[in-house]
Amino acid sequence: LGRWQDVLADVGECDVILADPPYAERTHAGFRSGSDANLDDVAKTPHRIAYDPIGEADVALFVAAWMPRVRWWAVLFGDHMSFRRWEAAWEAAGWTTFAPVLWLKGNAPPRFAGDGPQSAAEYLCVARPPHRVRDHSSRPGWYDVRAQASNGVVGTKDVSGLRRILSDYTRPGDLVVDPYAGTATVGQACIETGRRYIGSECDPETYAKGLRR
């Protein structure tokens, strides 16, 4: 429990970072969910977001802190705005980035304020260090998943989809670090697939849900 900068400071080398960080300011400012209201009331019903949006300075700090410690891959969820920041930061650090990998949610709720297309896609920013990684071969460009029940936490991910990501970017026994653990869906997927896991979460209520998971 705590900020990753504090509680994960003593984590040395890891194999992969897999995380769902906060998204950009635009998403946080306009986030609405249709899951708990009729469409006519959606704009009046903000969904709880317990975190500040991620800014350019936050992204730069994260990349500077973790780049020397990650051996193989960084796989980070984001919206279309934060993806640009992650891409620029990883490339500035000498890492190789790729076109956005799509996380497609087939039964996603209506778009934030209910006034646009369904919010059915999120992006994964995938990056690797300058050296060619093990089993350097093609990976899927999308993951087709169902929308996960949130348990009252924005950002909760479908565990079956996370298991597929782990099968593509990790091996059994690898150490996976999630500095934005939320309700520990990545942790569950790691346990189920024989990966080692370290995660941190700064919100006490969300952390408690992760422990129960």
DAGI-V125303 format. One record per pair of residues at least 4 apart in sequence whose ideal C-beta (glycine too) atoms are under 7 Angstrom apart, sorted by the first residue. I is the first residue (numbers start at 1). GAP is how many residues later the second one is. Records with the same first field share a line. If there is no record, write none. Layout:
I=GAP  GAP
This chain:
1=200  203  206
2=4  5  198  200
3=4  199
4=4  175  196
5=4
7=193
8=171  190  192
11=58  166  187
12=57
13=56  58
14=55  56  161  163
15=56  57  155  159  160  161
16=54  56  57  59  153  154  158  160
17=49  53  57  58  160
18=57  147  158  160  168
19=57  159  160  161
20=57  135  137  160  162
21=33  55  57  159
22=29  30  31  32
23=4  5  30  31  55  56  59
24=29  30  55  57  58
25=4  28
26=4  55
27=4  52  54
28=21  25
30=82  83
31=15  16  18  81
32=10  11  13  14  15  80  81  82
33=12  14  76
34=5  8  75  76  80
35=74
36=9
37=4  5  8
39=71  75
41=4
42=68  71  72
43=70  71
47=107
48=104  106
49=105
50=153  156
54=4  5  28
56=4  29
57=4
58=4
59=4  26  27  30
60=4  29
61=4
62=4
63=4  26  27  30
66=4
67=26  28
70=4
72=56  61  62
73=53  55  60  96
74=16  53
75=49  51  90  94
76=10  48  49
77=26  45  47
78=4  5  8  45  47
79=4  43  44
80=43
82=4
83=4  17  40  42
84=4
85=4
86=4  39
87=4  10  38
88=4
89=4
90=5  7  37
91=4  6
94=36
95=32  33  34  35
96=31  32  34
97=28  30
98=28
100=23  24  25
101=22  23  25  40  41
102=19  21  39  40
103=18  19  21  40  42  58
104=16  17  38  39  40  41
105=15  40  41  42
106=38  40
107=39  40
108=10  11  12  39
109=10
110=4  8
111=4  5  6  7  8
112=7
128=5
132=4
139=29
140=28
143=18  21  22
145=13  15  16
146=12
148=8  9  10
150=4  6
151=5  32  58
153=29  30  53  56
155=27
156=26  27  29
157=4  5  28
158=4
159=4  26  29  30
160=4
161=4
162=4  23  24  27
163=4  26  29  30
164=4
165=4
166=4  23  24  27  29
167=26
170=4  6  25
172=21  22  23
173=21  23
174=21  22
175=21  23
176=10  14  19  20  21
177=21
178=8  9  21
179=21
181=5  6  18  19  20  29
182=19  24  28
183=23  26  27  30
184=4  15  26  29
185=4
186=4  11  13
187=4  10  12  23
188=4  25
189=4
190=5  6  7
191=6
201=5  6  9
203=4
204=4
205=4
206=4
207=4
208=4
209=4
